[in-house]
């Protein structure tokens, strides 16, 4: 089923319903548009809150990253889902030419307003209409008229209530609450997003934030938005209506053009199109500044004092009407989620605890022109369960444990034969870590993530059975075991904390507040510190394991997602999901010394046992970047299919990498043996 506009069909499979919990604890609904198989374009205030889930015609998906503008003026955000939606190519984008009086015809927005609600279910409403190019010009005190927000003038929908002006909040029982966040598309080109604060008056008119509002964001944050949309910048956007003065630079192939994906059938009643509207939550009350990504359940709540790299500053482009009206207002949002435990003191030296001491180095041009030794290669591909996400290898190297997020299982691979010898059911399985003695595997599980519940399952590796399940914090995700095996550390994404588990009793002995949306955790090989990546605040929390307290907060890259230590504990490597970089941290000073450019959406990082190489899975580039840790250069790339998890055998001769879209594990000969 397709929705047709001026330039071709828009697949109904791109329509997204977003469920989440507001910062005040209310269950809310918003709308969104899948601009490709992983990214959902929506409004910033819809990204505010926690427990985000995206419903589309192929099912429900967890949000693994959030990019927010953090401002009500630029009400834009991008959510990244963990499981890709198959068959969706990159949707193109466009700008509305405000330099002439005209209209963009054939526009459409599909969302889930409250008046289409029956019980807990929502049906979609489709608004067809036009966008006048000269509507929304605003007077300014210092620079004449400025191009502001756009208006979608919709056609009358039989039975639909009028769209009111003011706040369209799902929490306030507004009939159009839930519509905000819906993408506005002309043919197959996205021009903006329906806002929460509707300024349009009468009938079926909606106020929208144009994509060009991204230019109002600080430079680094704006670039992150353009990167997520696959656009080199505003100069590469084609102009609408057709025949308008196009900008000089053509869009690169595959960025802002026709869709390459086929029409898709609608399989859910929620995707039945009928009428227009706007959405929930109202413009967010946010602490501006730290705008970033958050994984697998988007908690983007601002927190007083939460640090970030992007100082929020408002930058408005003011242009006189007598010149070219080229300033555009819009909203694109980013952020895309200690009680002591009675542990004996661990000797350690003082460390700098001030995040202000961290550096923000420029991204290094790290890719060497040709691969150098070693020459890693794929030797074996092993079929496992659905959507393999993470991998851990036993200390003796004999077993690899694979978390299959799509089938709620853990596959056990015999590394001698490279065959699956057991499949263990763990509903909601997310991450896995093995105790140093190899006797147990700890698996985080979130079988009821819609309600942010979860637990940890303990697998007896001798019998390959779950022998214990115990509760931790809200939304458990990452897990790591201390080198002495006495404690497990679990990130609680929905409660912004880390649970410390005594492995002898399997009881939580401490809960440590960290940054917003903690995703992964690693314990230093010397056992003195645990590093926690906070994807929404773009930081790493440093936990002193002797006191179970945070002693430093290190600014990293956008969407800091996973972390691994070098064997000597002197450096840590952080994969920044949204920035496409790896931050190298000097653990002695808790500062970032280098930021290396890698592939798109670096998901996981592992350091070889000899410390010479770091492997980074570039999920959206379908590659693995191999970093020489001595030179901090990418010396090789390995082509794979949506690689995500990575782990080395103890001898360093092989790496095991999950191929999420292929439902396989690739075995890599590292070339070091």
Secondary structure per residue as TSV (DSSP state, phi and psi in degrees):
chain	resnum	aa	ss	phi	psi
A	1	X	-	360.0	135.9
A	2	X	E	-130.2	154.8
A	3	X	E	-108.8	120.7
A	4	X	E	-98.7	141.6
A	5	X	-	-131.3	-153.8
A	6	X	S	-76.0	-19.2
A	7	X	S	-125.3	10.7
A	8	X	S	135.6	-176.6
A	9	X	E	-83.6	146.2
A	10	X	E	-111.5	123.3
A	11	X	E	-69.0	137.1
A	12	X	G	-64.7	-23.3
A	13	X	G	-65.3	-9.1
A	14	X	G	-86.5	-14.2
A	15	X	E	-70.9	131.8
A	16	X	E	-128.9	135.1
A	17	X	E	-102.0	130.6
A	18	X	E	-114.1	120.8
A	19	X	E	-106.1	139.9
A	20	X	E	-161.2	168.7
A	21	X	E	-105.2	124.5
A	22	X	-	-69.5	163.0
A	23	X	T	-56.2	-25.5
A	24	X	T	-85.2	-0.6
A	25	X	S	95.7	3.3
A	26	X	-	-86.4	143.8
A	27	X	E	-77.5	123.5
A	28	X	E	-126.0	162.0
A	29	X	E	-129.0	138.2
A	30	X	E	-135.7	177.4
A	31	X	E	-117.6	163.7
A	32	X	E	-162.5	175.2
A	33	X	E	-136.4	125.3
A	34	X	E	-74.9	107.0
A	35	X	S	-80.8	-17.0
A	36	X	S	-156.6	-167.1
A	37	X	S	-69.3	-13.3
A	38	X	S	-119.0	-28.2
A	39	X	E	-106.3	132.2
A	40	X	E	-113.2	117.8
A	41	X	E	-82.9	131.7
A	42	X	E	-153.2	-167.2
A	43	X	-	-94.0	151.3
A	44	X	H	-59.3	-41.8
A	45	X	H	-69.6	-22.3
A	46	X	H	-71.4	-30.8
A	47	X	H	-77.2	-12.0
A	48	X	S	-77.3	134.8
A	49	X	S	121.4	-150.1
A	50	X	E	-150.6	172.6
A	51	X	E	63.9	32.7
A	52	X	E	-67.6	133.6
A	53	X	E	-133.3	140.1
A	54	X	E	-109.4	125.3
A	55	X	E	-106.7	128.5
A	56	X	E	-136.0	-171.7
A	57	X	T	-73.5	-5.6
A	58	X	T	-109.9	9.8
A	59	X	E	124.6	-169.1
A	60	X	E	-103.7	140.1
A	61	X	E	-131.4	142.8
A	62	X	E	-77.3	146.9
A	63	X	E	-89.4	128.3
A	64	X	E	-106.8	-11.1
A	65	X	E	-157.2	148.0
A	66	X	E	-134.1	128.6
A	67	X	E	-113.6	118.7
A	68	X	E	-121.8	147.9
A	69	X	-	-76.4	-31.8
A	70	X	-	75.6	14.2
A	71	X	-	-138.9	141.4
A	72	X	S	-69.8	-21.8
A	73	X	S	-71.4	-38.1
A	74	X	S	-112.1	80.6
A	75	X	-	-82.8	65.6
A	76	X	-	-131.8	147.1
A	77	X	E	-155.1	159.4
A	78	X	E	-128.9	124.5
A	79	X	E	-102.3	139.2
A	80	X	E	-110.6	126.4
A	81	X	E	-91.7	150.9
A	82	X	S	-73.9	-41.2
A	83	X	S	-99.6	117.4
A	84	X	-	-64.2	150.7
A	85	X	-	-91.0	116.4
A	86	X	T	-69.0	147.8
A	87	X	T	85.4	5.1
A	88	X	-	-106.3	113.7
A	89	X	-	-79.3	179.0
A	90	X	-	-72.7	125.8
A	91	X	-	-81.7	136.4
A	92	X	E	-75.6	164.7
A	93	X	E	-127.8	160.6
A	94	X	E	-151.2	164.1
A	95	X	E	-111.2	152.0
A	96	X	E	-91.4	125.4
A	97	X	-	-73.4	107.9
A	98	X	T	-89.7	3.4
A	99	X	T	-87.3	0.4
A	100	X	S	-146.2	155.8
A	101	X	S	-86.5	115.0
A	102	X	-	-164.1	-164.5
A	103	X	E	-150.8	146.7
A	104	X	E	-95.0	111.7
A	105	X	E	-90.4	168.0
A	106	X	E	69.2	31.5
A	107	X	E	-88.2	153.9
A	108	X	E	-147.0	145.0
A	109	X	E	-136.4	133.6
A	110	X	E	-123.0	124.9
A	111	X	E	-147.3	-166.8
A	112	X	-	-129.9	74.5
A	113	X	-	-73.7	161.4
A	114	X	G	-63.1	-31.3
A	115	X	G	-68.7	-11.7
A	116	X	G	-99.0	21.6
A	117	X	E	-95.0	135.8
A	118	X	E	-131.4	107.2
A	119	X	T	65.5	-127.0
A	120	X	T	-92.0	-0.3
A	121	X	E	-97.1	147.4
A	122	X	E	-120.3	140.9
A	123	X	-	-108.1	153.0
A	124	X	-	-78.7	156.0
A	125	X	E	-127.2	135.7
A	126	X	E	-111.8	125.0
A	127	X	E	-108.2	116.4
A	128	X	E	-101.4	142.4
A	129	X	E	179.8	-151.4
A	130	X	E	-139.7	158.6
A	131	X	E	-118.1	108.2
A	132	X	E	-67.2	134.5
A	133	X	S	-77.9	-26.2
A	134	X	S	-99.8	2.3
A	135	X	T	-85.5	137.8
A	136	X	T	99.1	6.4
A	137	X	E	-67.8	134.7
A	138	X	E	-117.9	142.6
A	139	X	E	-80.9	145.6
A	140	X	E	-128.6	156.8
A	141	X	T	-72.7	-26.0
A	142	X	T	-118.3	-11.1
A	143	X	T	-144.6	31.4
A	144	X	E	70.6	-137.5
A	145	X	E	-91.9	146.0
A	146	X	E	-128.4	139.9
A	147	X	E	-73.3	120.9
A	148	X	-	-110.3	-130.6
A	149	X	-	-77.4	163.0
A	150	X	E	-104.0	164.6
A	151	X	E	-127.1	131.0
A	152	X	E	-95.5	108.7
A	153	X	E	-87.3	104.6
A	154	X	E	-90.1	155.5
A	155	X	-	-76.4	154.2
A	156	X	-	-63.5	130.3
A	157	X	-	-103.8	122.4
A	158	X	T	-55.9	127.7
A	159	X	T	84.0	-6.7
A	160	X	-	-85.7	137.3
A	161	X	-	-71.6	157.6
A	162	X	-	-62.3	151.2
A	163	X	-	-87.4	118.9
A	164	X	-	-77.5	160.3
A	165	X	S	-82.3	169.5
A	166	X	E	86.0	-154.9
A	167	X	E	-75.6	132.0
A	168	X	-	-108.7	75.2
A	169	X	-	-98.6	128.9
A	170	X	G	-62.7	-29.7
A	171	X	G	-75.4	-19.3
A	172	X	G	-100.0	18.1
A	173	X	T	60.0	25.8
A	174	X	-	-68.9	136.5
A	175	X	T	-61.9	-23.1
A	176	X	T	-103.0	5.8
A	177	X	T	-60.1	132.1
A	178	X	T	109.2	-13.8
A	179	X	-	-82.7	-26.4
A	180	X	T	-63.6	146.8
A	181	X	T	98.6	-14.4
A	182	X	-	-65.3	134.9
A	183	X	E	-74.5	142.0
A	184	X	E	-104.7	120.9
A	185	X	E	-123.7	135.0
A	186	X	E	-108.1	105.1
A	187	X	T	68.3	-109.3
A	188	X	T	-123.4	27.1
A	189	X	E	-119.0	124.8
A	190	X	E	-80.4	130.8
A	191	X	E	-113.5	-17.6
A	192	X	E	179.0	-171.1
A	193	X	E	-135.3	137.8
A	194	X	E	-63.9	131.1
A	195	X	-	-89.0	163.4
A	196	X	S	-76.3	-42.3
A	197	X	E	-87.4	100.5
A	198	X	E	-86.9	116.2
A	199	X	-	-95.3	-16.7
A	200	X	-	-66.4	149.7
A	201	X	-	-116.2	127.6
A	202	X	S	87.4	152.7
A	203	X	T	56.4	-127.3
A	204	X	T	-116.4	32.7
A	205	X	E	-89.7	138.4
A	206	X	E	-125.0	144.0
A	207	X	E	-89.2	134.9
A	208	X	E	-126.7	149.5
A	209	X	E	-91.4	119.7
A	210	X	E	-70.9	150.9
A	211	X	G	-60.5	-28.5
A	212	X	G	-65.4	-10.9
A	213	X	G	-63.9	-17.4
A	214	X	G	-54.9	-30.5
A	215	X	G	-66.2	-14.7
A	216	X	G	-81.0	-7.4
A	217	X	S	-87.3	157.8
A	218	X	-	-53.9	148.0
A	219	X	H	-48.8	-49.6
A	220	X	H	-65.0	-40.5
A	221	X	H	-69.5	-41.9
A	222	X	H	-59.8	-40.9
A	223	X	H	-62.6	-36.7
A	224	X	H	-60.7	-40.6
A	225	X	H	-65.0	-47.0
A	226	X	H	-60.6	-39.3
A	227	X	H	-61.7	-42.0
A	228	X	H	-63.6	-32.9
A	229	X	H	-86.1	-3.3
A	230	X	T	73.8	28.8
A	231	X	-	-116.1	135.8
A	232	X	S	-69.3	-21.4
A	233	X	-	158.4	174.5
A	234	X	G	-61.3	-26.9
A	235	X	G	-67.6	-10.7
A	236	X	G	-101.4	6.6
A	237	X	-	-85.7	128.6
A	238	X	E	-67.0	153.2
A	239	X	E	-97.8	141.6
A	240	X	E	-121.9	149.2
A	241	X	S	-71.5	165.6
A	242	X	T	-57.5	138.7
A	243	X	T	94.5	-5.6
A	244	X	S	-70.7	163.3
A	245	X	-	-66.2	108.0
A	246	X	-	-74.1	150.7
A	247	X	-	-70.1	153.2
A	248	X	S	-65.3	-33.3
A	249	X	S	-88.3	120.2
A	250	X	-	-70.5	150.9
A	251	X	-	-68.6	140.7
A	252	X	-	-60.8	153.3
A	253	X	T	-58.1	132.9
A	254	X	T	86.0	5.0
A	255	X	T	-104.4	-60.7
A	256	X	S	-126.3	65.2
A	257	X	S	-136.5	-154.6
A	258	X	-	-71.0	155.5
A	259	X	-	-70.6	143.8
A	260	X	-	-107.9	8.5
A	261	X	S	-108.4	150.0
A	262	X	-	-75.4	162.2
A	263	X	-	-65.2	148.3
A	264	X	-	-123.1	147.4
A	265	X	-	-79.6	146.4
A	266	X	-	-85.2	129.2
A	267	X	-	-117.3	-1.9
A	268	X	S	-124.0	146.3
A	269	X	G	-64.6	-25.1
A	270	X	G	-65.3	-14.6
A	271	X	G	-97.9	4.5
A	272	X	-	-72.0	123.6
A	273	X	-	-84.5	137.4
A	274	X	-	-147.9	-39.0
A	275	X	-	-162.9	177.2
A	276	X	-	-94.7	178.0
A	277	X	-	157.5	-172.0
A	278	X	-	-140.0	178.1
A	279	X	-	-126.3	-158.2
A	280	X	S	-93.8	166.8
A	281	X	S	85.8	-24.9
A	282	X	-	67.2	169.2
A	283	X	S	-62.5	141.3
A	284	X	-	-73.2	145.5
A	285	X	-	-92.4	103.9
A	286	X	-	-123.1	150.9
A	287	X	-	-86.2	108.0
A	288	X	-	-72.0	153.2
A	289	X	S	136.8	-72.3
A	290	X	-	-89.7	90.0
A	291	X	-	-107.1	121.5
A	292	X	-	-160.7	-166.3
A	293	X	-	-102.3	155.9
A	294	X	-	-141.9	134.7
A	295	X	-	-90.2	157.1
A	296	X	S	37.4	11.0
A	297	X	S	179.4	106.8
A	298	X	-	-82.7	100.0
A	299	X	-	-103.2	108.9
A	300	X	-	-116.9	31.8
A	301	X	-	-69.9	130.9
A	302	X	-	-71.4	147.8
A	303	X	-	-133.5	132.0
A	304	X	T	-55.1	129.9
A	305	X	T	83.2	-4.2
A	306	X	-	-67.2	121.6
A	307	X	-	-83.0	163.2
A	308	X	-	-166.1	168.8
A	309	X	S	-88.6	-19.3
A	310	X	S	-103.7	99.4
A	311	X	-	-63.1	131.2
A	312	X	-	-78.8	118.1
A	313	X	-	-134.0	139.5
A	314	X	-	-82.7	128.9
A	315	X	-	-130.6	106.1
A	316	X	-	-105.1	135.4
A	317	X	-	-93.5	115.8
A	318	X	-	-109.6	124.9
A	319	X	-	-130.2	141.9
A	320	X	-	-74.7	147.1
A	321	X	T	-64.6	-29.0
A	322	X	T	-66.6	-22.2
A	323	X	S	-92.3	-152.3
A	324	X	-	-87.6	125.6
A	325	X	-	-78.9	94.1
A	326	X	-	-120.0	-1.8
A	327	X	-	-80.7	137.7
A	328	X	-	-129.5	131.4
A	329	X	-	-97.7	136.9
A	330	X	-	-167.2	-176.3
A	331	X	-	-133.4	110.3
A	332	X	-	-126.3	131.3
A	333	X	-	-113.2	148.3
A	334	X	-	-134.9	142.9
A	335	X	-	166.7	-24.7
A	336	X	-	24.6	360.0
A	337	X	-	360.0	360.0
A	338	X	-	360.0	98.9
A	339	X	-	-80.7	139.1
A	340	X	-	-74.6	152.3
A	341	X	-	-106.7	13.0
A	342	X	-	72.3	24.0
A	343	X	-	-79.4	147.8
A	344	X	-	-66.2	146.0
A	345	X	-	-60.4	144.9
A	346	X	-	-114.1	126.4
A	347	X	-	-62.9	135.3
A	348	X	-	-156.2	158.3
A	349	X	-	-92.4	156.5
A	350	X	-	-60.6	148.7
A	351	X	-	-130.3	156.8
A	352	X	-	-74.4	129.2
A	353	X	-	-106.3	4.8
A	354	X	-	-96.3	126.3
A	355	X	G	-67.6	-19.6
A	356	X	G	-67.1	-17.7
A	357	X	G	-81.3	-9.5
A	358	X	-	-74.8	148.7
A	359	X	-	-99.2	163.8
A	360	X	-	-126.2	73.4
A	361	X	-	-67.9	155.2
A	362	X	-	-67.1	150.6
A	363	X	E	-66.9	128.6
A	364	X	E	-78.9	142.1
A	365	X	-	-79.3	90.3
A	366	X	-	-95.1	-12.4
A	367	X	B	-79.1	120.0
A	368	X	-	-73.3	151.2
A	369	X	S	-65.9	-31.5
A	370	X	S	-136.7	146.2
A	371	X	-	-60.9	147.3
A	372	X	-	-122.1	173.6
A	373	X	S	-62.8	143.7
A	374	X	S	-76.2	168.9
A	375	X	-	-115.0	84.5
A	376	X	-	-69.9	148.3
A	377	X	E	-150.2	154.4
A	378	X	E	-80.4	126.6
A	379	X	E	-107.1	-28.8
A	380	X	E	-149.1	146.9
A	381	X	E	-124.0	126.7
A	382	X	E	-114.9	120.0
A	383	X	E	-66.1	135.2
A	384	X	-	-132.4	-148.9
A	385	X	S	-82.4	-167.9
A	386	X	T	-81.9	133.4
A	387	X	T	53.6	61.3
A	388	X	E	-63.0	129.0
A	389	X	E	-113.5	-37.0
A	390	X	E	-144.5	158.4
A	391	X	E	-144.3	143.3
A	392	X	E	-138.9	146.6
A	393	X	E	-117.6	138.5
A	394	X	-	-63.7	153.3
A	395	X	T	-58.5	-28.5
A	396	X	T	-87.5	-2.2
A	397	X	S	77.6	5.3
A	398	X	S	-85.8	-21.4
A	399	X	E	-132.6	144.2
A	400	X	E	-119.7	134.6
A	401	X	E	-112.2	122.4
A	402	X	E	-114.8	125.1
A	403	X	E	-88.2	121.3
A	404	X	E	-104.5	99.3
A	405	X	T	-67.7	-30.0
A	406	X	T	-77.1	-25.8
A	407	X	T	-113.2	4.7
A	408	X	T	55.5	47.0
A	409	X	E	-138.5	166.4
A	410	X	E	-121.1	122.0
A	411	X	E	-92.1	136.1
A	412	X	E	-107.6	119.8
A	413	X	E	-106.5	130.7
A	414	X	E	-80.8	114.9
A	415	X	T	-73.3	-14.7
A	416	X	T	-74.0	-42.7
A	417	X	T	-100.5	-13.2
A	418	X	T	54.1	47.9
A	419	X	E	-125.8	149.6
A	420	X	E	-76.0	122.2
A	421	X	E	-107.3	-9.7
A	422	X	E	-159.9	149.7
A	423	X	E	-130.6	121.3
A	424	X	E	-113.5	128.7
A	425	X	E	-77.9	123.7
A	426	X	-	-139.7	93.7
A	427	X	T	-56.6	129.3
A	428	X	T	76.6	19.0
A	429	X	E	-56.6	138.0
A	430	X	E	-126.5	-54.0
A	431	X	E	-139.3	162.4
A	432	X	E	-142.6	144.3
A	433	X	E	-142.0	147.3
A	434	X	E	-108.2	138.9
A	435	X	-	-68.5	152.6
A	436	X	T	-58.6	-27.4
A	437	X	T	-85.0	-4.1
A	438	X	S	76.9	5.0
A	439	X	S	-81.5	-26.1
A	440	X	E	-136.6	148.2
A	441	X	E	-117.4	128.3
A	442	X	E	-100.5	124.8
A	443	X	E	-121.5	121.6
A	444	X	E	-75.2	143.3
A	445	X	E	-141.6	135.9
A	446	X	-	-133.1	70.7
A	447	X	T	-69.7	-18.8
A	448	X	T	-125.6	56.3
A	449	X	G	-65.7	-22.5
A	450	X	G	-59.6	-29.3
A	451	X	G	-108.0	17.0
A	452	X	T	59.9	22.6
A	453	X	-	-89.6	162.8
A	454	X	-	177.0	175.9
A	455	X	E	-158.1	-173.5
A	456	X	E	-124.1	131.1
A	457	X	E	-103.9	137.3
A	458	X	E	-107.6	122.2
A	459	X	E	-101.4	129.3
A	460	X	E	-79.4	114.6
A	461	X	T	-73.9	-15.5
A	462	X	T	-75.0	-40.8
A	463	X	T	-101.5	-9.7
A	464	X	T	54.9	46.4
A	465	X	E	-131.9	152.5
A	466	X	E	-78.7	118.6
A	467	X	E	-106.0	-12.0
A	468	X	E	-157.9	146.3
A	469	X	E	-137.5	130.5
A	470	X	E	-142.9	151.4
A	471	X	E	-79.4	147.2
A	472	X	-	-129.6	-144.5
A	473	X	S	-80.5	-165.9
A	474	X	T	-87.3	126.1
A	475	X	T	69.4	53.2
A	476	X	E	-62.5	143.7
A	477	X	E	-140.6	-77.1
A	478	X	E	-80.8	154.8
A	479	X	E	-149.5	141.1
A	480	X	E	-146.6	150.3
A	481	X	E	-110.9	139.8
A	482	X	-	-66.9	152.3
A	483	X	T	-58.1	-28.7
A	484	X	T	-86.1	-2.7
A	485	X	S	77.6	4.9
A	486	X	S	-84.1	-22.3
A	487	X	E	-137.0	145.0
A	488	X	E	-114.9	140.9
A	489	X	E	-115.8	125.8
A	490	X	E	-124.8	128.1
A	491	X	E	-81.5	131.3
A	492	X	E	-106.9	94.7
A	493	X	G	-61.3	-40.9
A	494	X	G	-81.5	-13.0
A	495	X	G	-114.5	6.4
A	496	X	T	52.9	51.4
A	497	X	E	-150.8	170.5
A	498	X	E	-121.5	129.0
A	499	X	E	-93.1	131.8
A	500	X	E	-103.4	122.4
A	501	X	E	-110.6	128.9
A	502	X	E	-78.3	113.5
A	503	X	T	-71.5	-15.2
A	504	X	T	-73.8	-38.3
A	505	X	T	-107.8	-11.7
A	506	X	T	53.9	42.6
A	507	X	E	-117.7	145.6
A	508	X	E	-76.2	119.3
A	509	X	E	-102.8	-13.5
A	510	X	E	-157.4	147.7
A	511	X	E	-126.1	119.5
A	512	X	E	-112.8	115.9
A	513	X	E	-65.0	135.3
A	514	X	-	-129.3	-149.3
A	515	X	S	-80.3	-172.7
A	516	X	S	-83.5	129.7
A	517	X	S	58.9	66.3
A	518	X	E	-69.0	132.3
A	519	X	E	-109.1	-61.4
A	520	X	E	-122.5	162.1
A	521	X	E	-143.4	143.5
A	522	X	E	-137.3	142.1
A	523	X	E	-102.7	133.3
A	524	X	-	-61.6	146.6
A	525	X	T	-57.7	-26.4
A	526	X	T	-83.5	-2.2
A	527	X	S	78.3	3.7
A	528	X	S	-85.1	-26.6
A	529	X	E	-139.4	150.3
A	530	X	E	-117.0	128.9
A	531	X	E	-102.4	132.1
A	532	X	E	-122.6	124.7
A	533	X	E	-86.1	130.6
A	534	X	E	-112.3	103.9
A	535	X	T	-71.6	-29.3
A	536	X	T	-81.5	-37.0
A	537	X	T	-92.6	0.8
A	538	X	T	58.4	41.2
A	539	X	E	-133.5	169.2
A	540	X	E	-122.1	123.5
A	541	X	E	-89.9	131.7
A	542	X	E	-101.9	116.8
A	543	X	E	-103.5	126.0
A	544	X	E	-78.6	113.7
A	545	X	T	-71.3	-14.6
A	546	X	T	-76.6	-32.5
A	547	X	T	-114.6	-7.0
A	548	X	T	54.5	46.2
A	549	X	E	-131.7	153.2
A	550	X	E	-82.4	121.5
A	551	X	E	-104.6	-12.3
A	552	X	E	-160.5	153.2
A	553	X	E	-127.9	119.8
A	554	X	E	-107.8	120.5
A	555	X	E	-64.1	130.8
A	556	X	-	-119.9	-150.0
A	557	X	S	-92.5	174.0
A	558	X	T	-66.1	128.4
A	559	X	T	72.5	39.4
A	560	X	E	-52.3	116.8
A	561	X	E	-117.5	-44.5
A	562	X	E	-140.0	162.6
A	563	X	E	-148.4	146.7
A	564	X	E	-145.5	147.4
A	565	X	E	-97.8	151.8
A	566	X	-	-72.6	153.6
A	567	X	T	-57.9	-28.7
A	568	X	T	-88.3	3.5
A	569	X	S	68.5	5.5
A	570	X	S	-82.7	-21.6
A	571	X	E	-136.1	150.9
A	572	X	E	-127.4	148.4
A	573	X	E	-120.4	126.2
A	574	X	E	-116.2	123.4
A	575	X	E	-86.1	119.7
A	576	X	E	-99.0	101.9
A	577	X	T	-57.2	-43.3
A	578	X	T	-85.6	-33.7
A	579	X	T	-79.6	-20.1
A	580	X	T	70.6	35.2
A	581	X	E	-136.2	167.9
A	582	X	E	-121.8	124.8
A	583	X	E	-91.4	130.1
A	584	X	E	-101.1	121.1
A	585	X	E	-107.8	129.8
A	586	X	E	-81.2	110.2
A	587	X	T	-73.5	-15.2
A	588	X	T	-72.2	-34.7
A	589	X	T	-112.4	-3.7
A	590	X	T	54.9	47.7
A	591	X	E	-129.6	148.8
A	592	X	E	-81.8	121.4
A	593	X	E	-97.8	-25.2
A	594	X	E	-150.3	144.7
A	595	X	E	-123.0	117.4
A	596	X	E	-101.9	131.6
A	597	X	E	-74.7	128.9
A	598	X	-	-125.8	-150.2
A	599	X	S	-83.5	-172.2
A	600	X	T	-78.6	132.7
A	601	X	T	55.4	63.7
A	602	X	E	-62.4	122.5
A	603	X	E	-101.1	-46.0
A	604	X	E	-138.9	157.6
A	605	X	E	-140.4	141.0
A	606	X	E	-140.7	143.6
A	607	X	E	-106.1	135.4
A	608	X	-	-62.7	151.7
A	609	X	T	-56.7	-28.1
A	610	X	T	-87.8	-2.2
A	611	X	S	78.4	3.0
A	612	X	S	-81.3	-25.8
A	613	X	E	-137.1	147.3
A	614	X	E	-118.5	130.3
A	615	X	E	-102.5	131.3
A	616	X	E	-124.2	124.3
A	617	X	E	-84.8	120.1
A	618	X	E	-100.0	90.5
A	619	X	T	-59.1	-40.7
A	620	X	T	-92.1	-6.6
A	621	X	T	-96.8	-8.1
A	622	X	T	57.9	42.1
A	623	X	E	-142.7	165.2
A	624	X	E	-119.0	125.2
A	625	X	E	-90.7	131.2
A	626	X	E	-105.2	117.9
A	627	X	E	-104.1	128.3
A	628	X	E	-80.1	114.0
A	629	X	T	-73.2	-17.8
A	630	X	T	-74.5	-40.8
A	631	X	T	-101.0	-11.1
A	632	X	T	54.2	47.5
A	633	X	E	-122.6	143.4
A	634	X	E	-78.8	113.7
A	635	X	E	-103.9	-8.9
A	636	X	E	-161.7	154.4
A	637	X	E	-131.2	140.4
A	638	X	E	-114.7	120.5
A	639	X	E	-75.4	128.3
A	640	X	-	-142.7	-178.7
A	641	X	S	-106.6	104.1
A	642	X	S	47.1	59.1
A	643	X	E	-68.9	142.6
A	644	X	E	-132.9	-69.6
A	645	X	E	-84.0	151.3
A	646	X	E	-149.5	139.5
A	647	X	E	-153.8	151.6
A	648	X	E	-104.0	151.0
A	649	X	-	-71.0	155.1
A	650	X	T	-57.3	-29.6
A	651	X	T	-83.4	-4.4
A	652	X	S	76.0	1.3
A	653	X	S	-78.4	-23.2
A	654	X	E	-135.0	146.7
A	655	X	E	-118.4	143.2
A	656	X	E	-112.3	124.4
A	657	X	E	-129.6	128.9
A	658	X	E	-80.4	134.3
A	659	X	E	-106.6	93.4
A	660	X	T	-59.9	-48.3
A	661	X	T	-72.5	-23.0
A	662	X	T	-92.5	-8.4
A	663	X	T	58.0	41.9
A	664	X	E	-137.9	171.0
A	665	X	E	-122.1	128.9
A	666	X	E	-97.0	134.5
A	667	X	E	-100.6	125.1
A	668	X	E	-106.4	129.0
A	669	X	E	-83.7	111.9
A	670	X	-	-73.2	-13.0
A	671	X	S	76.5	13.6
A	672	X	-	-105.4	-6.2
A	673	X	-	-90.2	360.0
